[in-house]
Amino acid sequence: MTSRTRRAWIVAATTVLGALTGAGAGTALADAPARYESTATVAVVPAAGLPDDLAADFWQVLSEEQVVRTAATIYGSDQWALEAARALDVPPSEVVLSASALVDTTLVEVTVETDSAATSDAALATVLGSASTAASTILAPFVISEAAVRPAETARGASPAQLVGVATVAGALVGAGIGLVISAIGRRGRGDGPAADEGVGAPGADRGTPGTGGDDDEVGRGPDQWRPADDLAHASTRESAEGRHSAGQGPAAWMSPP
């Protein structure tokens, strides 16, 4: 098996292994219990009964959004989630509370997520009851007006099939990367590649291998292939050349056919 084939097998094996691992992880996540979330939208408004000019000033303050962001911070406090968990007799980690100010409005979106639809709705009601009272007290003369409540629904996210598919692809990519790293380390350990072929002591280097320009290139062999007959042949050639030279014949003469 060549080194290239071996690398291809390593990458293929790690890719398949990574894909299987990712598919298993995706399946496990897809089988996790469903989560449900209930959402409410509340509005921060000036108190009722204010004079028109004073109410206009309050609306101007609200347009700067600082008051609304403060209301979102109040609603998102962890203490309301803990109170809801105690009231419903569920673990504190089961109730997840979040709140955010909606841009360019005086609205705050409050979301409660739990493991069941009934618990989610009940927890949201508990949060609204406690947090709205605190927000109205802190933000006076602004008050909280409940705008809308959405009953519990399955938490948004990828479908099980999508989750498994994404996890499989991600696992395959990670596995392929690991395979490339392993094959590269193996190549360095074995000394594969051009550097090994051209290193000192490589076959044909300075040994007169045909076409390499070595000292014995004219006979096509290196020193390790020397035979006694070679010296005899060289000696005979030199004696013949010296005899012709002494007879007044130049190289061109004795090299020409008779």
N, C-alpha and C positions, 0 to 999 in steps of 0.2 A: 504494500500500500504506500503510495507516494505521500509526501508531506502535505501536498495540497488536498488530496483526498481525505487524509486524516483530519485536517483542519475543518473541511466541510462536514465530516461526520460529527465532530465535536460541536460545531455551531448548531447543526440540525438537532442533535440530541438535547442540548441545553435549551434550544428554542421550544421544542416540544414539552420538555419538563417545565419550563416557565409558563407555557400556555396552560398546561394542566393544573399547575399550582394556582395561577390566576383564576381559572374557571372554578376551582374548588373554593377559593376565597370569595369570589363573587356569589357563588351559590349560598355560602354560609351567611353572607350579608343579606342576600335576598330573602332568606328564611327567617331573618330577625323579626321580632314582633313589630307590628305596625305602630306608628306613632300618629297621634291625632292632635290637631291644633284648633283652638278657638280664637277668634279675633274680634276686637272691638275698636271702634274709632271714636275718640272723644274730641270735643272742640273747646278751645280756650277762648272765652269771650268776656267783654266788660260786664260788670254787674248790671242788673236791670235797674231802671229808674234814674239813671244818671242824666244830667242835663245834656242837651245835644252837643254843645261845644266841648264839654268835658268828655263825653263819649267819643267824639272825633279824635281827641288827643289820645285816648286809650287805644283806639284802633290804630293810630299811627305808631304807637309803641309796639303793638302786636305785629305790625308789618315788618318790624326789624328782626323778628323771629327769636330774639333772645328769651323772651318769656315762654315761648312754645318749646324751645330746647330745654329750658329748665323743667317744664312740665313733663317732658319725655324722660328726663333723668329721674324725676320723682316716681313715675310709673314703673320704671325699669329697676327699681331698687330690689335687691334680693330679699329684703325683709318681708315683702308681700308674698313671694313664692314660698317662703318658710311658713308663714302664717296659713297659707292655703293648704300646704302639705299637712300641717298639724290638724287643721279643721277637718280634712278629708281622711286623716289617718293613713297616709301613704308616705313612703320614704321621701325625704326632701329632694333627693336626686331625680325623682320621677317628674317633678314639676319644673319646667323650664320657662322662664318669663323673659320677654324682651319688649322694648318700646322704642319707637323712633318718631321724630318729628317729620311730617310730610313737607317737602320743600314748597315754599311760596304759599303756604296755607297756615291756618291757626289750628290744624288738626294734629293729633297724636294717635298713632296706631299701636295698640297693645295686643300682644299675642301670647297665649299660654299653650304649651305643648305637654302632653302627658301620654300614658300608654293606653288610655281608653277614651271614647267619645264623652261618656257621662262625666268622668273625672275632669276632662278638659273644660267642659262647660261650667261645671261647678267651681273649678279653680279660678276661672276667669271672673265669675260673678263675685267671688270672695276678694279677688284683687281689686276689682273696680270699686267695691264697697269701701275698702280701706284706703286705697291710693287716691281716690277722687276726693275723699274728705280731707286728706292731708294736703293735696295739691290746692284745693280751694282755700285752705287756711294759709298756706305759705304764699300763694300768688295773689291774695286779696289786694286791691278790689276786683281782680279778675276771678271768674268762676269757671267751673267745668260743666260743660253740657254734653251729655251722651248723644252721639250722632247716629251710630249704627253698631249692631252686634251680629256677627256671623256664627252660626252654630258650628260645632266641631266637624271637621272633615279630615280626611287622610292627609298627613303632612306631604307637601309637595316634594318631588324628587324623581329620580330615574326609575323606570319600571324594572321588575326583576330581570326580564330578558336583556334590557339595556345594560343593567349593572353587571350581569354575567359576561356579556359581550365585551364591555369596556375592560373588565378585569382580565379577561382572556388575552386581549390584544396587549394590554400593559405587561402581563406576565411573559408573553412571547418576546416582546421587545427587550425586557430585562434579561431574559434567558439568552437571547442572541448576543447581547452585550457581554454577558459573563462568558459565553463560549468564545468570543473573539479574544477576550483577555486571557483565557486559559490557553488557547492555541498560540497566542503571541509569547506567553511565558514558556511554553513547550519548545517553540522554535529557538528562543535564546538559549534554553538549557541544552538543546541538541546541537547548537551551532549551525543551524540551517541558514541558507541564504547566500548571497554572492560573496560575503566576506569570508566565509569558510572555504569556498571554492578557490579564492584567489590568495589565500594565506600562504605564509612561509611553509615550505615543505609540501605544498600541494603537488600532485602528480604532474609532471611535465615542466615544472619550474626549474630553470637552469640545468636541465638534464639532457638537452639536445633532442627533445621530442620534435618530430617533424613539424615544421611551420612555426616553431616557437623562437627560433633564432639562437638556440643554445650553441655551446662550443662544438658539439658533435652532430650538428644539424645536417652536415653534408653526408653522413652515413645513415641518418634517420634513427640513431639509437643514442641512449644516454650512457654514462660510464658504467652503469650496472649491467649493460648488455655487451660489454667489450669481449672480443674473442682474439686469441693469438694470431689468427690468420689476418686480422686487420693490419697489424704492424708489418707483416710480411708484404702485404699488398702495397702499403704506403712506401716501404723501403724500395720495392721494385720500381715503383713509379718515379721516385726521386732519382734512382741510379740511371734509368733510361733518359730522364730529362737532362741530367748532368752530362751523359755521353753525347747526346745530340748537341748540346751547347758547346762542348769542347771541339766538335767537328765543324763549328762555324755556322751552325744552323740556329736561327732565332726561334723564339717561341712560336711564331706564325708558321715556320717551316715544319717543325717537328709535330705541331698539332694538326697540320693538314694531312689528309689521306694521301698515300703514295700514288 
